[in-house]
Amino acid sequence: MGRHSRLRRIRQMDPRRDHELIFRWITQYDFSRDYLHGTSVAFLRDYGVPRISRLLDRTQEFERAGQKRYDDTVLLAYELVREGMDSEHGRAAARHLNRIHGRYRIPNEDFLYVLATTVVGPKRWIDRYGWRRLSRQETESLALVGRRMGEMMGLSGVPDTYDAFERLHDAYEREMFAYDPANRRVAAATLRTMASWYPAPLRRVASRIVLATLDEPLLEALGFRPQPRRLRAVVHRAFRVRAVLIRMLPGRPDRFPRKPVARTYPFGWTLDDLGPHWAHSRAPEPLGDESPPQPAPAPSSVPPSTARASRQEPR
């Protein structure tokens, strides 16, 4: 298959009708690894917000089971779209996700931001480091899948275009990014998980490469110093060389989609395996058309103005 074959087909498609198919082509064929890289950076962006990282820090999920927490997040998103978001399986995955989140009092605006990072993060990564930029149809499809996920989570005010997701994403970060010790603890635990994917002698280098791809506002909020300019330049050039090499290769055949490889589940998983232990029902759920629960009201937390005033110097 030619490298641009799917792109030519996508340009003839209507994202309003075909967004789930286009999304699968992005994530399982043309940009499978780049989409995961962008999603990994999106995880780190979440930790730049103190009230998000404090909640994650309290659960200790990243310290105790960082790989499982990473795998579960990726797999839940995969299960939502695997058979179609409005299929019985897609609705069951949404209910499972809502049951996990329903234990915590999370503001609607925080949910919207985390959702926006999963739309904006992969798009920006692919445009920067992928073998080509995303087309208009692909970009719109990312946003429409994100919107449907938000609806299934019971969120209000979910954007319906990529531009709207990007505005929400950037405005929220300008308002809410601030350093907190919890930010660094959760980010460091996640970096250790990512580094563990490589042989021991390369783990420190792998962590520094990840940090070299992050922007300064995020690094400041996480409490990490920017990597040396020379290292950032080398990393950028290496990813651009990778993009050129991929552009020269044939496209992935239709019969070989790239599906998630979860280190936590070497022999496969079920939907009920995903999430904290207390979320495992082990009993079959009804697959009806009930609406997902609404997000819980906001907790008593540090307001944005206070968060900015209490910004600490990164260590």
Secondary structure, 3 states (H helix, E strand, C coil): CCCCHHHHHHCCCCHHHHHHHHHHHHHHHHCHHHHHHHHHHHHHHHCCCHHHHHHHHHHCHHHHHHHHHHHHHHHHHHHHHHCCCCCHHHHHHHHHHHHHHCCCCCCHHHHHHHHHHHHHHHHHHHHHHCCCCCCHHHHHHHHHHHHHHHHHCCCCCCCCCHHHHHHHHHHHHHHHCCCCHHHHHHHHHHHHHHHCCCCHHHHHHHHHHHHHCCCHHHHHHHCCCCCCHHHHHHHHHHHHHHHHHHHHCCCCCCCCCCCCCCCCCCCCCCHHHCCCHHHCCCCCCCCCCCCCCCCCCCCCCCCHHHHHHCCCCCC
